[in-house]
Amino acid sequence: MWDNHRLLRSLANLMLGAAALMLLYAGGFWLTHAPVFPVKKIRIQGDMNRVTAEQLKFIAEHELSGTFFTLDIDKTRAAFGKLPWVRDAQVRRRWPDALDITVEEHVALARWGENGLVNTRGERFDAASDAKLPVFFGPAGAEKDMTAMLTQMRQSLQPSGLAPRELWLSSRRAWKVVLDNQLQLELGRNDVAARAERFATYWKSELARLPYHIEYVDLRYPNGFAVRMPDYKAPPAKGNK
């Protein structure tokens, strides 16, 4: 073997190549991990009304670690996602020493019972808000359906001048709406939008003109509705004294 000059030359070239690769790897490792490449600038952008600069600064100072090359993008996104009003955060490196972070906030549409909020995408999240919002009461997982129904109810009820204050969905998929004047509408499971439109059609022209307090309107009838008026007293039948 030692007399085989061609084999020895090939072995030497192989060893030199391996050494060169190891040097390149070591150099690359040092280059990416060396403190000479710290993240010096963090630019945060987005339409933010609930997330404060102090919250973002705290995350940037306490949660982000690593150099420009080693900083974990997914962990950085998750760190900003811990803030209650942050729905999503996009993180991008910008050579040579900066991070661009785009923050998307939740936009609250309604409350979920007494626990949490629902955003305009039909996603539940936990945050505090003093805004006057409609309230959803329904089974877990119904957030998107209730978000879509709220939009439909606002449109269907618009001619009445009334708006939904509470939206209820039962386990049997039956709908009930409480309006901003305390009036309750029973809408059932079928033709919900059409039933709400029927109520809106008759509200101003007939129902609102009645000299009685209306507590409840049941619209689960094919061609009409039933009204509950607690202070209404039927007139005595003819012939009765």
Stockholm file with secondary structure:
# STOCKHOLM 1.0

chainA/1-241         MWDNHRLLRSLANLMLGAAALMLLYAGGFWLTHAPVFPVKKIRIQGDMNRVTAEQLKFIAEHELSGTFFTLDIDKTRAAFGKLPWVRDAQVRRRWPDALDITVEEHVALARWGENGLVNTRGERFDAASDAKLPVFFGPAGAEKDMTAMLTQMRQSLQPSGLAPRELWLSSRRAWKVVLDNQLQLELGRNDVAARAERFATYWKSELARLPYHIEYVDLRYPNGFAVRMPDYKAPPAKGNK
#=GR chainA/1-241 SS CTTCHHHHHHHHHHHHHHHHHHHHHHHHHHHHHSTTSCCCEEEEESCCSSSCHHHHHHHHHHTCCSCTTTCCHHHHHHHHHTSTTEEEEEEEEETTTEEEEEEEECCEEEEETTSCEEETTSCEECCCCCSCCCEEECCTTCHHHHHHHHHHHHHHHGGGTCCEEEEEECTTCCEEEEETTSCEEEEESSSHHHHHHHHHHHHTTTGGGSSSCCCEEECCSSSCCEEECTTCCCCCCTTCC
#=GC SS_cons         CTTCHHHHHHHHHHHHHHHHHHHHHHHHHHHHHSTTSCCCEEEEESCCSSSCHHHHHHHHHHTCCSCTTTCCHHHHHHHHHTSTTEEEEEEEEETTTEEEEEEEECCEEEEETTSCEEETTSCEECCCCCSCCCEEECCTTCHHHHHHHHHHHHHHHGGGTCCEEEEEECTTCCEEEEETTSCEEEEESSSHHHHHHHHHHHHTTTGGGSSSCCCEEECCSSSCCEEECTTCCCCCCTTCC
//
